[in-house]
Amino acid sequence: MNKEQNTETREKQTIVFDVMIAEEGKNGRTYWQTIGVAFPLSNGANGLSMKLNMFPNLRIYIKESIRPVGASKSKLEQTEDPQF
């Protein structure tokens, strides 16, 4: 495969991240279990869209947020005891 074909193939691929949990077994070994997948946001923003196997209708978005030092907190962060 030449360089042009390799570049073309890579453009058609999608980056996917496995969402996993680590569990320690009785034998002291660590076992990894996939609980979902995450994809880069399609709008080009820095972040991920995550889907968990347990909740197929739920989508979680993880977005980068850059704040200057000393900037005010978001409304959720200001809430001392959020009611869910």
Phi and psi in degrees as a GROMACS rama.xvg file:
@    title "Ramachandran Plot"
@    xaxis  label "Phi"
@    yaxis  label "Psi"
@TYPE xy
-84.7721  175.104  ASN-2
-61.5393  -39.9825  LYS-3
-64.6034  -42.1826  GLU-4
-66.6467  -38.8204  GLN-5
-63.4649  -43.6573  ASN-6
-63.2118  -42.5692  THR-7
-63.3129  -41.5195  GLU-8
-64.7509  -43.024  THR-9
-63.8741  -35.2012  ARG-10
-64.8601  -26.5482  GLU-11
-86.4107  -11.0137  LYS-12
-84.0384  153.547  GLN-13
-115.765  135.04  THR-14
-79.3283  129.111  ILE-15
-129.438  135.325  VAL-16
-109.517  135.01  PHE-17
-81.4655  133.581  ASP-18
-96.1044  120.833  VAL-19
-131.866  157.352  MET-20
-120.163  150.843  ILE-21
-106.983  131.37  ALA-22
-126.367  137.546  GLU-23
-90.9478  126.087  GLU-24
-79.7642  171.674  GLY-25
-63.7451  -23.6838  LYS-26
-87.3136  4.4732  ASN-27
86.5493  -4.37612  GLY-28
-83.4805  153.306  ARG-29
-96.1062  131.525  THR-30
-116.357  135.774  TYR-31
-104.347  135.029  TRP-32
-126.041  126.868  GLN-33
-76.2864  126.217  THR-34
-115.141  0.0214658  ILE-35
172.181  -169.053  GLY-36
-136.64  158.197  VAL-37
-136.272  142.37  ALA-38
-125.791  149.748  PHE-39
-61.0054  147.305  PRO-40
-61.7538  136.725  LEU-41
-74.3331  -17.5563  SER-42
-85.2579  3.74844  ASN-43
88.5918  -5.46592  GLY-44
-70.1392  155.722  ALA-45
-76.7852  112.183  ASN-46
164.888  -174.842  GLY-47
-134.316  152.221  LEU-48
-110.799  124.477  SER-49
-119.92  137.512  MET-50
-122.902  130.574  LYS-51
-102.965  140.929  LEU-52
-59.765  -36.7535  ASN-53
-67.6164  -28.2183  MET-54
-126.514  75.9337  PHE-55
-63.5334  -22.4654  PRO-56
-93.182  -0.0319513  ASN-57
-101.785  135.231  LEU-58
-124.472  129.875  ARG-59
-107.312  133.177  ILE-60
-110.28  130.493  TYR-61
-115.136  111.749  ILE-62
-119.003  144.214  LYS-63
-70.7009  137.686  GLU-64
-135.586  115.792  SER-65
-107.396  122.917  ILE-66
-123.949  142.236  ARG-67
-65.1125  153.22  PRO-68
-59.2409  130.863  VAL-69
86.7936  1.67584  GLY-70
-66.9119  152.413  ALA-71
-67.3352  152.832  SER-72
-80.0784  160.436  LYS-73
-69.1197  166.271  SER-74
-59.6098  -38.5379  LYS-75
-66.0165  -40.8113  LEU-76
-68.6466  -26.7436  GLU-77
-77.3134  -21.7873  GLN-78
-72.9448  125.064  THR-79
-76.2197  -40.4762  GLU-80
-133.755  84.0425  ASP-81
-64.4813  140.546  PRO-82
-97.5914  117.852  GLN-83
